[in-house]
Amino acid sequence: MTENSNGPGEDLTLAGRYLIHPDKPLPAYDHATAFAVDATDQRAPTRRLTAMVCRSGLVPRLDIIPQLSRLMRLPMITPIEAGPVRWPETGGRRFVVLFERPLGDALAGKLGTKFEALREDQITHKIIKPILPALKEMGGRSIKHRAIRADNIFYKDSTCQSAVLGECASGPAGMSQPKLYEPVDAAMVLESGRGQGTLADDMYALGVTIAVLLTGGNPTEGMTDEEVVATKIRRGSYITLVGDLQLSLRMIEPLRGLLCDDPNERWTADDLELWANGRQLSPKQPMLPTKASRAIQFGDSEYLTRPSLSHAMGCRWGQAAKLITSGEVTNWLRRSFGDEESATAIEFLINSSGGGRQAEDQLISNTLAVLAPNHPIRYRQISARIDGLAAALAVNYGDEDFRASFVEMIKANLPQTFLKSAGSSGKSDRAALTKTFDMFSYFLDRRQLGNGLERALYEAIRGWPCQSPLIADDYVCELDDLLPALERVARRGSANEQLIDRHIAGFCAARSKTLAECVPQLLAPTTDLAKERLGVLAIYAEVHRITGVSQRFPALTAWLAAMATPIYEGYHNRVMRDRSQKAVDRVGSKGDLSALFAVLNDSTTRTADVAGFADARTEYGRLENNINWLMGGGLAAPDYVQAKSRQAATFLSAVISSFAVLALSIIFVT
């Protein structure tokens, strides 16, 4: 991603062409996951553009932006350009997605705003028919919009004769949607845990949009979000949202179809197209859960259906265990539903549950899954669609209690157990999700740097930026972004001795096959500070090699060089130590991490130093023994004197004998 550098008060440049104006907000286009500012195309200054700036801690839908950018002919607002820019307010980087601004206004204001209700014929001809091509094309490409609502559908122009779908790429899927627009199972969960969703979710949201437009405001006005969800479960979405509206049979037909609570029975874009072209389809009846012959008491309320009780117990977690262990739930299932299988399953959970808080929480979670298999997975404060569980962790990672609950879920294999239930995803989705949660278990069992929860997070969500406190504001989404971000940290002087943390280690290991195995090995716990620092430098040098050796990072290299003192100070030979220090000083300012690593990882020098030190120790030991012997009076010892006397006598005898032989030889010759 291209770095855009701008000073305070300056416009920001994206892709070298588009100017983003932070001082010109466009609040009409703001939503829960991004805020809007004005933007200009320098090649076409009259072009109306909107820059959607992702809110801190959230990421855009990087997987669909390239696909949507090729669908500009459709009646929907599609991305023109996207990328991170340096944001003046924070000094960090924010991801920006650029869109063509619609010429007309939104169909309605934010949820809760009253407006003049639309007639049925206006909804059919100005909204449904114009946006159908976009719904069909996205459906054919398996792209989920996940942001269909009245304030995110716009008139194409000021004549207000034709609508276009609003943008859907500047935040996580479904996270900007009010609970009213979400199907029951998605409305029950955390906004961050809704997952990618399905095409059926979009059709449901369109049905809610039609109900809002026919009502001229919120059809559930006066009800809290929790009351809306509970009412949808009890009475069905159609009755909850349409209520007593006086509608023609012609309009009742699509509303029943789109607001059907069974996603398998819900209308598709093809069904809606048939209806729009005049074909009459059989109106779908509301899919209501089976009622019990008698109610069960929980808290201050009575419940007649299994989904209603499951939802209530999930919302009042602390009270649920008592109701389960008392046997009231199993008795209710047997007597009111004749469901021996579910009752037996819950009894098995009770009998096999151990003691302690965690065992109690696991019992509640598994019991809720038995009561309502189509509901999301729950565990204490966590509630998510099963495919949104990893994303919920990512968004809420800073919450220590949330992290602890998530780890407990994984260690207890609750997601895998949930996936085996009848109400979970299809076989292919189930297999992929099971593999994901098995991967979480694998890395959680390996706590060293480069593994653990952080590694699992970056493996599960490939586009999630690194959350290390060092670089969290810099939107480091790809490995290419890591060293430039650390260079900026070093330049600001905010670097410290925390050269690499759990997030950076996990991020590196997840983003490169080369680093996947070597990061945990290089960062294995050790009491040898030099080995630890050399391992860190080896990782950054490898990142430099992978992402392109042409780039230079002088501030980062100088920072790492300063931290590398224990490596060369570990040399025993003073000459080698001085030579290594000078080499480090020489390359430390050049910005080449590979060169710095090569200097500090000189195996020839290290081997020579080790061998020389071993020889020196041996010589030192020999000399020390001699000194001790002399100091202990070794020269005057009788044994020593006698031995030396023998040596002297032998030597003297040899000399005399030699002279005698020599003399005799001379006499004989002469």
MIVEXTOR-721360 format. One record per residue (C-alpha): x, y, z; residue in three letters. Coordinates in steps of 0.001 Angstrom, whole numbers, plus 500000, padded with zeros to 6 digits. Layout:
N
XYZAla;...
END
This chain:
670
500000500000500000Met;501263503433499075Thr;502147505735501937Glu;500563509190501714Asn;502457511819503700Ser;500760515069504592Asn;501191517767507168Gly;498551519138509556Pro;495771521005507772Gly;496741519684504370Glu;494533517679502027Asp;495350514004501852Leu;496280512313498605Thr;495102508850497644Leu;496627506970494689Ala;498371510172493596Gly;495117511461492108Arg;492380511982494674Tyr;492414514722497298Leu;490651513970500587Ile;489487516936502661His;489313516064506392Pro;488012519538507202Asp;484900519029505020Lys;482745516403506743Pro;479632514934505122Leu;477587513716508137Pro;474641512652505958Ala;476709509676504777Tyr;478158508675508178Asp;477319505293509647His;478426503089512531Ala;481651501827510931Thr;482865504844508924Ala;482484508589508631Phe;482354510620505435Ala;484386513588504193Val;484537515401500883Asp;486994514322498189Ala;488151515665494805Thr;489363514004491632Asp;492271516159490422Gln;491684514984486863Arg;487975515857487001Ala;487475518612489610Pro;483696518807489094Thr;483215515153490001Arg;481319514662493301Arg;483180512197495502Leu;482783510919499046Thr;485622509450501094Ala;484451506958503712Met;487037506830506511Val;487034503600508512Cys;486662504117512226Arg;489556503160514483Ser;489768499458515256Gly;487659498414512270Leu;488570497258508783Val;486814497550505426Pro;485670494576503383Arg;488920494103501523Leu;487668490849500018Asp;484876492489497997Ile;486279495942497159Ile;488068494727493986Pro;484928492884492843Gln;482603495816493491Leu;484885498253491684Ser;484182496313488470Arg;480393496653488822Leu;480079500384488179Met;477335499882485590Arg;474964498524488254Leu;472471500676490221Pro;474653500815493300Met;477446502934494719Ile;480724501110494100Thr;484303501830495248Pro;486523503932492982Ile;489753503688494969Glu;490811502487498408Ala;493877502553500625Gly;495390503891503851Pro;496292507562504289Val;498026509394507113Arg;495248510962509169Trp;496111514401510625Pro;494086514110513847Glu;495834510988515092Thr;499157510976513248Gly;498427507356512363Gly;496891505911509239Arg;493229505357508416Arg;491821503247505631Phe;489758505259503166Val;487329503995500538Val;486373506453497800Leu;482901506499496185Phe;480989508492493615Glu;478513510633495535Arg;474857510048494585Pro;473096513038493048Leu;469903512377495002Gly;469149512136498713Asp;468681509035500828Ala;465190507540500900Leu;464993508330504620Ala;466994509711507500Gly;468596507616510222Lys;466345505085511933Leu;463894506905514186Gly;463503509887511846Thr;459934510426510679Lys;459210511180507013Phe;456348511041504543Glu;455467507418503886Ala;455796506159500336Leu;452936504651498390Arg;453061501023497328Glu;453406501895493631Asp;456321504253494416Gln;458137501509496290Ile;457588499079493423Thr;458591501330490527His;461124503689492111Lys;462924501311494448Ile;462364497580493977Ile;462541497431490185Lys;465573499774489823Pro;467732497953492395Ile;466801494418491316Leu;469641494190488727Pro;472165494957491491Ala;470645492350493819Leu;470663489703491085Lys;474211490457489949Glu;475565490413493493Met;473673487214494183Gly;475150485603491095Gly;478632486501492333Arg;477844485457495950Ser;478546489011497142Ile;476507489959500187Lys;475632493646500497His;474821493563504245Arg;474010497280504417Ala;470560497542502826Ile;468464500003504798Arg;466324503065504121Ala;469071505598504891Asp;471575503751502662Asn;469475503659499498Ile;469620506869497446Phe;467748508407494596Tyr;469829508355491448Lys;469255512069490841Asp;467154515007491962Ser;464080513775490055Thr;463673510981492633Cys;462434508529490035Gln;464960505743490497Ser;466967504379493431Ala;470500503022493808Val;471923500897496606Leu;474359502641498949Gly;477924501575499659Glu;478659498445501652Cys;482464498122501691Ala;483768500631504237Ser;483222498481507324Gly;482777494879508470Pro;479788493113506923Ala;476513493896508688Gly;478136495868511477Met;476553499175510459Ser;473040497716510412Gln;470565498613513174Pro;469182495482514847Lys;465785496167513269Leu;467176495360509804Tyr;468810492094510831Glu;467192488625510885Pro;466461487260514343Val;469688485281514738Asp;471861488228513619Ala;469933490727515740Ala;470604488642518864Met;474392488904518623Val;477083491528519064Leu;477342493813516037Glu;480911492574515565Ser;479781488943515589Gly;477291488945512710Arg;479721487329510294Gly;479721487705506518Gln;476068486792506447Gly;474094485380503526Thr;472174486583500487Leu;469028485800502488Ala;470096488457505023Asp;470030491073502256Asp;466535490057501191Met;465366490309504805Tyr;466902493795505108Ala;465077494817501925Leu;461811493619503441Gly;462457495716506567Val;463331498691504344Thr;459984498373502550Ile;458161498232505914Ala;460025501362507091Val;459169503256503889Leu;455502502228504072Leu;455357503289507737Thr;457163506611507294Gly;459529505793510148Gly;460401503033512580Asn;457556500469512555Pro;458575499380516071Thr;458766502867517542Glu;458689502859521336Gly;460280499425521625Met;463864498834522696Thr;466156496724520540Asp;465834493874523032Glu;462042494087522934Glu;462078494073519135Val;464188490905519049Val;462029489175521665Ala;458857490137519792Thr;460254488856516490Lys;461005485533518164Ile;457571485326519764Arg;455312486693517014Arg;457478486512513890Gly;459129489306511916Ser;456192489976509614Tyr;453699490620512417Ile;456275492615514414Thr;457178494945511545Leu;454000495167509486Val;451481494978512324Gly;448262496761511518Asp;449443498487508337Leu;446695498614505748Gln;448268497003502720Leu;447039495568499489Ser;447315491829498930Leu;449791492719496197Arg;452221494278498744Met;451547491754501491Ile;452911489046499205Glu;456558490308498982Pro;456605491425502613Leu;455616487969503817Arg;458191486435501505Gly;461049488778502407Leu;460343488816506146Leu;460037485046506448Cys;462082484010509490Asp;463187480750507900Asp;466069481737505579Pro;465500478621503489Asn;461939479744502766Glu;462688483445502351Arg;462215485037498932Trp;465241485350496684Thr;465975488081494160Ala;464528485809491464Asp;461260485480493419Asp;461094489242493827Leu;461739489742490114Glu;458887487383489230Leu;456601489349491547Trp;457739492694490114Ala;456971491439486605Asn;453403490675487602Gly;453514487014488504Arg;451466486081491550Gln;453221483878494089Leu;451689482050497018Ser;451903484267500135Pro;454126482707502763Lys;452712482265506219Gln;454716483389509248Pro;457048480673510551Met;456309480682514274Leu;457958478321516765Pro;455861475566518326Thr;454182476626521558Lys;454318474592524728Ala;451180473251526344Ser;452210475141529476Arg;454587478011530122Ala;457859477823531997Ile;458766480496534524Gln;462161482194534227Phe;462799485323536231Gly;459704487499536187Asp;458347486168532886Ser;456773483069531427Glu;457845481503528135Tyr;455910479253525777Leu;458527478541523101Thr;462009477081523154Arg;463630479970521186Pro;462080482549523525Ser;463394480751526607Leu;466840480232525045Ser;467120483924524155His;465990485031527621Ala;468479482718529345Met;471283483979527108Gly;470445487577528036Cys;470288486779531769Arg;473242484437531931Trp;473767484521535671Gly;470288483145536400Gln;470232480408533763Ala;472282477697535509Ala;469839477381538408Lys;466891476793536071Leu;468831474151534117Ile;470225472187537057Thr;466876472212538854Ser;465452469898536185Gly;462655472300535248Glu;463871472669531659Val;464027468922531014Thr;460609468376532618Asn;459165471188530474Trp;460583469637527289Leu;459116466229528117Arg;455695467310529349Arg;454996470258527045Ser;456699469132523827Phe;457099465392524245Gly;460766465924523297Asp;462544463073525050Glu;465681463411522910Glu;466405467017523887Ser;465550466384527534Ala;467939463426527644Thr;470677465470525959Ala;470383468223528588Ile;470352465677531424Glu;473581464226530045Phe;475110467724530009Leu;474067468262533631Ile;475420464920534813Asn;478729465280532969Ser;479294468872534069Ser;482055469382536610Gly;482191471933539377Gly;483238475572539147Gly;482192478617537195Arg;483620477526533842Gln;481803474192533960Ala;478570476023534763Glu;479062478417531852Asp;479755475538529474Gln;476574473836530654Leu;474526476950529892Ile;476090477399526453Ser;475483473783525417Asn;471950473782526813Thr;471020476902524823Leu;472264475169521665Ala;469980472193522408Val;466973474435523046Leu;467432476545519900Ala;469917475072517393Pro;469301477920514927Asn;470300480584517425His;473867481962517610Pro;476531480578519912Ile;476651482158523374Arg;479121482132526237Tyr;478784484710528988Arg;479153488141527313Gln;479922486597523911Ile;477122486095521419Ser;477920485605517750Ala;476988483779514634Arg;479449480930514436Ile;481146482420511335Asp;481432485778513104Gly;483104484522516278Leu;486677485243515120Ala;485698488742513941Ala;484062489424517312Ala;487357488520518979Leu;489252490865516644Ala;486992493849517338Val;486859493196521097Asn;490451492040521536Tyr;491227494949523865Gly;488602493694526354Asp;490480491371528713Glu;487287489687529972Asp;486164489048526405Phe;489525487477525554Arg;489384485265528628Ala;485867484080527755Ser;486913483393524167Phe;489886481305525292Val;487647479301527628Glu;485264478620524723Met;488073477356522523Ile;489635475174525208Lys;486243473615525927Ala;485682472979522177Asn;482332474784522361Leu;482435476062518746Pro;483132472558517409Gln;480292471153519533Thr;477979473878518282Phe;478893473137514659Leu;477772469529515098Lys;474251470635516013Ser;471482470325513450Ala;470960474047513108Gly;474482475029512130Ser;475897475821508693Ser;476039473569505641Gly;478567470777505339Lys;481205472775503453Ser;480927475754505800Asp;480941473452508811Arg;484151471764507684Ala;485917475087507050Ala;484789476559510362Leu;485750473432512284Thr;489202473698510764Lys;489408477326511879Thr;488543476547515492Phe;490868473539515540Asp;493566475974514426Met;492708478253517367Phe;493079475280519723Ser;496426474348518177Tyr;497962477791518634Phe;496476478331522085Leu;498345475220523241Asp;501587476851522052Arg;502085480006524065Arg;505513481111522839Gln;505928484284520768Leu;504805483665517217Gly;501975481358518324Asn;499215481813520892Gly;495914483655520498Leu;497490486448518458Glu;498815484087515780Arg;495426482379515561Ala;493679485746515165Leu;495822486822512205Tyr;495535483376510620Glu;491734483392510927Ala;491237486934509586Ile;493800487488506871Arg;492989491170506403Gly;493094492179510064Trp;495805494790510791Pro;498485494237513413Cys;497270495332516849Gln;500679495809518495Ser;500628498972520659Pro;503752500102518774Leu;501972500308515421Ile;498234499927516129Ala;497475503379514681Asp;499394502710511478Asp;497014500219509862Tyr;499635497557509173Val;497540495137507151Cys;500206493486505002Glu;503758492409505764Leu;504959495126503365Asp;503555497733505777Asp;505395496499508873Leu;508915497906508452Leu;507732501328507179Pro;505497501580510251Ala;508351500654512588Leu;510556503176510767Glu;508006505884511602Arg;507954504738515232Val;511764504986515375Ala;511750508430513752Arg;509264509711516312Arg;511587508555519065Gly;508818506477520612Ser;510726503209520216Ala;511687501310523343Asn;513343498043524234Glu;510200496088523353Gln;511625495187519963Leu;508915492648519149Ile;505736491711520990Asp;503164488947520736Arg;501175490782518076His;504100491539515767Ile;505431487993516161Ala;502025486439515441Gly;501409488825512539Phe;504743487990510893Cys;504252484261511323Ala;500738484422509864Ala;501663486573506871Arg;504651484591505579Ser;505221480874505066Lys;508948481507505464Thr;508422483046508891Leu;505646480698510029Ala;507959478178511669Glu;511145480143512252Cys;509527482968514270Val;508602480719517257Pro;512045479095517083Gln;513951482379516926Leu;511893483820519773Leu;511999480758522023Ala;512434481715525713Pro;516088482142526681Thr;518175483774529398Thr;520789484703526794Asp;520031488346525944Leu;522378488307522947Ala;520590485281521473Lys;517228486931522061Glu;518249490165520291Arg;519839488272517404Leu;516598486320516937Gly;514592489551516711Val;517042491011514213Leu;516902487802512156Ala;513105488158511862Ile;513208491804510773Tyr;516024491078508330Ala;513937488290506800Glu;510919490603506562Val;513185493119504800His;514296490423502368Arg;510754489215501669Ile;509262492664501142Thr;512064494138499010Gly;515713494887499720Val;515615498151497750Ser;513869499951500619Gln;515991501440503391Arg;515018502041507009Phe;517789504111508638Pro;515956505025511861Ala;514781501452512428Leu;518235500048511656Thr;519864502515514061Ala;517311501554516714Trp;518026497845516275Leu;521774498510516171Ala;521546500270519531Ala;519634497318520932Met;522257494893519552Ala;524989495860522022Thr;524733492570523989Pro;525451490620520786Ile;528919492025520024Tyr;529759492739523641Glu;529518489001524117Gly;532756488550522153Tyr;535711487670524437His;538373488969522097Asn;538720492719522512Arg;539941493215518951Val;536988491289517534Met;534589493177519794Arg;535928496559518717Asp;535907495530515063Arg;532288494313515292Ser;531175497482517055Gln;532714499633514344Lys;531019497520511652Ala;527651497906513428Val;528154501671513684Asp;529037501772509994Arg;525934499923508723Val;523565501113511455Gly;522779504390509711Ser;522456502962506201Lys;519042501400506720Gly;519917497900505538Asp;518617495390508061Leu;520091492467506162Ser;523577494025506298Ala;523194494693510017Leu;522164491107510631Phe;525093489827508530Ala;527551491815510658Val;526102490574513924Leu;525583487005512751Asn;529188486491511546Asp;529612482787512270Ser;533322482837511295Thr;534120485532513826Thr;531987483885516475Arg;533638480478515916Thr;537099482010516025Ala;536201483880519203Asp;534883480708520864Val;537948478665519810Ala;540367481412520870Gly;538629481797524187Phe;538845478018524765Ala;542583478062524007Asp;543066481039526293Ala;541217479273529093Arg;543441476208528668Thr;546637478294528722Glu;545361480289531646Tyr;544653477101533556Gly;548152475761532857Arg;549820478970534023Leu;547600479170537066Glu;548600475627538062Asn;552300476518537690Asn;551945479597539825Ile;550114477671542514Asn;552840475007542473Trp;555623477570542838Leu;553754479428545552Met;553311476119547377Gly;557106475499547559Gly;557287473042544734Gly;560948473807543953Leu;562104472696547409Ala;559999469567547605Ala;562168466404548187Pro;560528464527545337Asp;561094467416542975Tyr;564770467852544115Val;565411464103543796Gln;563833463976540346Ala;565775466967539150Lys;569021465517540661Ser;568511462325538718Arg;567890464319535580Gln;571080466362536194Ala;573186463268536953Ala;571900461532533874Thr;572615464551531760Phe;576122464971533272Leu;576944461300532798Ser;575863461536529181Ala;578053464566528616Val;581130462954530281Ile;580575459755528354Ser;580316461712525136Ser;583586463498525834Phe;585310460228526786Ala;584190458597523546Val;585316461620521626Leu;588774461573523313Ala;589279457888522706Leu;588271458299519084Ser;590850461055518593Ile;593640459059520280Ile;592828455983518218Phe;592859457920514958Val;596115459710515675Thr;
END
